[in-house]
């Protein structure tokens, strides 16, 4: 069992490169390859799947694991050509989406750090220098600090609440898409979106704490905020996927690396959209209902916890299938 990364890559690189080339030549239609090369595709796929299993055991956390996951995933779609039809939309939302999130934990951690570290720093700054912080906070977020905004929703009709939910959903999807699309700028725009939203949240929270409205602030944001921020972190990781393909494509052409990561990043954004809708509904109907901190916190932790539980449980990597195109090795 190889324990040295460089030696492992050196010994297996030729086979991986050949598999990558066959996948690119097939262009999602294995019949383009002809009988002999289809059989070779199956042989190389099984070999790469075995390499992936070895890498996951012995080289966890190394970039080669992510590379093999991508390569084996593309190969599986050709070798098992009926996968997309079998799984369909239900399979995507039940399994594939969660596997996409979990497959790059390092990018998730970076995205979360870019959002939350500036938020914590901004909160300390705003609490200790509220005058300066208030000058950079948009007018629409200042209401909680002068008592003009409460959690009382009396008089909010169902029609108004629906319109409110729609506007919130649109804004959240805009932020999510910006974090994702920013990856095409080599990640610069993605990083900017994450830092900006973290600074804004932290500044508003710090001002609220300074003015004695800390509990009101938490009550207003916790029910929807846990899930909403989770979605932004996932979108940020999707943008960083694009950036990683551009900055460090490895031994593949930059265009090929970008095509692979772009498809997976788009799947992340599509899978996140329904959860943004749920966050918007919670913000429109539960957050302003005046139910209090305890209930709002319970709701926030429940739906946020559900999201990350699905990531951990449904996102487990699938065992490579066996038996395609001949017997297993």
N, C-alpha and C positions, 0 to 999 in steps of 0.2 A: 504494500500500500504506500503510495508516494506521500511523503511528508514535506517535501521541498517544493515550493510553488514554481520556481523557475524550471526545475527538472520536470515536474509534472506537465507544465505547458510545453516545454521543448519536446517531450516524448509524444504528446498527443496533437500538437499544433497542425501537422500535415493532414491528419484525418478531419479535424475541425474545419480547416480551410476548404477541403474538398467538399464536405457537407454543405458549408455555407455557399459554395459556388453552385452546387446542384440545386439548392433551394432558390437561389437567385435566377438560375436558368429556367426552372420550372414555372416561376411566376404564378403560383397557386394552382397550376394545372400539371400534375405529375405525368400525365400522358405525353406531355411535350418531350420528356426525357427519353422515351423508348424503353423497351423491356429490360435491356441490360442495365441501364443507368437507374431505372426504378428499383431494381433489385439491389444495386449498389447503394441507393439512397436508404433503403431499409436497413442494410447492414451498417452503414455509417450512423444512422439514427440510433440503432440499438447500442452501438459502441459509445456514442455521445451520452446517451441516457445513463449508461453504466458509469461513465466518467463523472457525470453530474452527481450521481449518488455518492461516489467516492469523494468528490470535492465538498459536498455538503457535510460529510462526516469529518473529513480531515482538514479542510481549508475554509471552514466557516468564517465569513466576514471578508474573505478575499474577493477582489473584483472578478476573478475567473469564475466564481460561482454564478454571478449575475449574467456573465457572458454565456455560460453554458445553459442557464435557464432560458435565455432568449433563443439560443440556437436550437435547443431541444423542443421548445414550444413551437417554433416555426416548422421544424421537421415533423413534429407530431401532426400538425395540421395537414401536411401533405401525405404522410404515411396512412393516417386515419382520416381519409377525405370526407367522411360523413360526420365528423365531430360537430361542425357548425350547425348542420341541420338537426342533429340529435339534441344538442343542448339548447339552441335557440335563445330567445330572450329570457326565458325562465332560468335556464342554466347560467346565463351571464350574471343576472342579478343574484342568483342563489350561491354561486361559487366563484366564477371567473373574476368578477369585480373585486371580491375580497382577496383573492390570490394576487391580483395586480397590486393592491395596496401593500400587502405584506412582503412582496417579493423584493422590495428595495428599502429595508428598514433604515439604512444610513441616510437616504434622501429624506425620508420622513422625519428623522431626528434633526437634520439640518433645517428643514422647512419649519419645524416647530420652534427651533432655537431662534430663527430669524424673526418669528412672530412674537414669541413670548419674552425673550431676553430684552429687546427694546421696550416692550410693554412694562416690564418690571422696573427698568431704569427710568422710564417716563413717569411712572406712578410715584417713585421716590422724589423725582424732580418737581412734579406738580404739587406734591404734598408740602415740600419745603420752600418752593418759590411759586406760589399760585398766581401771582400777578403776571409773571412771564409766561407761565403755562396757559393762562386764559387767553393770552394774545394769539396763540397758535391753534386754539381749539375752534372749529367752525361754530357759527352762531347756533345752528340747529342742535348742537350737543350741550349747550350751556344751560338749558332749562332746568335740569335736575339740580343744579347748583344754586339757583335762585328761588327754588321751591315752586316754579311754575309747572313742573311736570310731576305727576303722581302716578301711582299704580291704580288709581280709580278709573274705571271705564264706564261709569254711569253716563248714559246718554249716547253711547256709541252704538249706532244701529248695525244690524247684520250686514246691510249693504255697504256701509262705511267701513266696517271691519274687513269685509271681503276685498274692498279696494285697497285698504291698508296692507293686507296680506300680499296682494298682488305687487304693490310697489316694493315691499320688503323683499319679496322673492326676486324681483327684477334686479334690485341692487345687489343682493347676495350672489346671484348668478353672474352679474357683471364683474364683481370682485374676483370670483372664482375663475372666470374666463380670463381675466387680466393676469392673474397669477400663473395660469397655464400657458397662455399665449406668449407671455414674457420670456418663456424659455427660448424662443427663436432668436432673441437678442443675446444669445450666449448666457442667458440667465440674469442679465443685469436688471431688466424690467421686473422679473419675478422677485428678485431680492428686494427691489424698491417697493413693490406692492406689499410684500410681507412686513417689511420694516415699518412702512408708513401706517399700515393698519394696526400693528402692534403699538407704535408710538401714540396713535390716536386713542386707542382703548386705554392704555396706561395713563395718559394725561387726564382723560375724563374721570377715570377711577381715582387717581390721586387728588384731583380737585374735589371730587365728591367726599372723599375721606377728610380732607382738610376742612371742608365746610360743614362737617357733621352729617353728611348725607350718605355715608358709606353703606349702611344697610339698605337704603332706598336704591342705591346704584346696583348692588348685588341682586336685589329683588327684581329690578328691571331687566337685568341681562342674563341671569343664571338659567332661567327656564329654556330659552332658546340658544343662549350663548355657547354652552358646552358643545352642542352639535354643530352650530354655525362655525365656530372656530375649528372644530375637527375637519369640517369640509374644506375650509380655507387651507389648512395644513396639507390635506390630501392634494388639493389643486396646486399648491406650491411644489409639492413633490413631483407632480406631473410635469410642471414647468421645468424643474431641475432635471428630469429625465431627458427632455429635449436638449437642454444645455449640455448635459454630460455627453450626448452623442456628438455634439458639435465641438466641444472642447477636447474630449478624449475618446475618439472613435475606435481606439485600439488598432488592430491590424486590418480592419475592414475599411472600405471607402467611407468617407464621411456621409455621403448620400445614403449608402446602405444602412449605416448605423442610425441615421436620422429617421429613415423610413420605418425601421423596426420600433424605435422608441416613440415615434409620433403616433403609431397605431395604438400602442399600449397606453400612451398618455391620453389620447382621445377617449379610450375606453374608461379611464379613470374619471374624466370629466362627465361623461354620459352617465356613469353609475352614481356619481355624486349628486346629480341634479335632483332626483326624487327626495333625497335627504335635505336638500336646501328648501324644497317645497314644504317639507314637514317643519323645518325650523321657522319658516315664514308663517305657517299656520299657528304654531305655538306662540310666536311673538305677537301675532294679531289678536288671538282669542284667549290665551292663558295668561300671558305676561301682564296685560292691563286689567285683568279681571278682579284685582284686589284680593287675591287669595292669600297673600302674605309670603314671607321669606321661606318658611319651612316647606310649604307645598311647592312653590316655584323651584326651590332647590331640589326637592325630590323628583320633580318632573325632569329638570335638567340632567341630573345624574342618571336617571332611568334611561332616557333616550340616548344620552351620550355614552353611557355604559353599554347599552345594547349595541351601538355602532361598533365600539372597539372590541366587544365580545365576539361579534360576527367576524371582525378582522382576524382575531386569534383562532377562532374555531373553524369558520368556513374558509379562512385564508390559508389553511395548511396546504403545503405543496402536494399536488396529486402524485401518487406513485406512478412512475412511467408504465404505460400499458405494455403487455407482452403478447407475443404471438403474431405480430403483423409481418407479412411478406416473408414467411418462413419461420422456422423455429427460433427460439431465443437462444442467445449465447450462454 
